[in-house]
Every structure is written in C-alpha cells, then in structure tokens.
Amino acid sequence: MEGVVPEARHLKNISVVLSGFGAQLKTLDDVKHRLASDARHAGANAVVNFTYGQKASWWAGDHVKWQGAGVAAQIPTEVVNRLARR
C-alpha cells in the first residue's frame, strides 16, 4: 500500500545501503527486504515514508549501490485490515 496513514505510530528511522562485493547484482527488492527486516526488529509492522535510489561508486563506473530509507511504524491491525479491503 502507498500513501499516508495518519494512524501510523512512528518508532524509528531506518536506512540501508547495499554496497560491497556483488552490490551491483542487488535489486530494489533487496532494499525492501532489508528495510522490512529492520522494521520488524524495531517492533514495527510497516515502513512509511519509503525512499530509494541508486548511486554509482566513485572508484568504478559500473559499481552501483542501492540505498533506501524510511520510518519503521506500527499501524493498528484494524486499520491494516480496512486498508487491505480497498
């Protein structure tokens, strides 16, 4: 789901940078999975205000790093269920 959820209780800012050996083989899904894992570890059930991008490394033009950030948030179950029915 995308959009603003006013009922979301923000718990913690989270971010990830996928770099190092093999980073150019990573995808946006890898960024999302890492952020989701970090959010779960913070006690959240959602990531809100999600942003992402790619950045070329300074030492190799074909070496790309994925990065992503957001806020680990807790959304009440009844709100999640209501939004899922849309």
N, C-alpha and C positions, 0 to 999 in steps of 0.2 A: 504494500500500500504506500502511496505517496501522499504528501500533503501535511498540513499542520494538524496535530492532535492536541487540543487545549488541555485535555485531562492528563497528558504525559507528565510524569514527575521526573525531572532531570536528576540523574545520580552522579554522572562523572563524564568528563570529556575524554574521548578515546581517539587514538590515531594509530596508523600503521604505515610503514614504508617497507616495501618489498624490494630489497637490494641484495647485492652479493652474487655469488656464482649461481647462474640459472635464472636470475631475476627477469631476464628478457623473455623467458618462457612462461612467466606468470600471467594471469588474466585478471580482469575486473572481478570475476567470481572469487578468486583467491583473496582479494582485498575484502570483499563482503564476508567471506567465511571467517577471516581473522577478526574483523570488527565484531561479527556476531558472537564469536567465541569470547572475546574480551568483554562484551556486554553481558553475556551470561555469567562470567566470573564476577562481574560487579553486581550481580543480583537483578539485572535488567531483563526485560522481555522484548525490547525494541531498541533500534538505533534510529535516532531522529536527527534532522539537520545534516544528513549524509552528503559529503562532497568527496570527489575523487579526481585524480588526474595522473598523467604520466610526465616524467621528466627524464631527459637524456643525461647520462653521466658525463662529467667533464673530460674523463680520460678515454672514452671510447664512444664514437658517434652512434654505434648500433646498440649500445648498452642502455636499456631503458628501465627506469624504476617506476613502479606503480606506487601511488600513495592514496590514502583515504583517511577521512576523519568524520567524526560525528559525536553525538551525545548518547551515552547509554541511559536509557529511560525505562521507567516502569509505567505501563499502561494497564488500567484496571481490566480484568477479564471481561466484564460485561461490555466495556467499550470496544475491546478487540472483537468480541462476537458480533456486536452491532455493525461494526465497520466491515467485517467479513461478509455479511449478508448483502451488502450493497452491490 
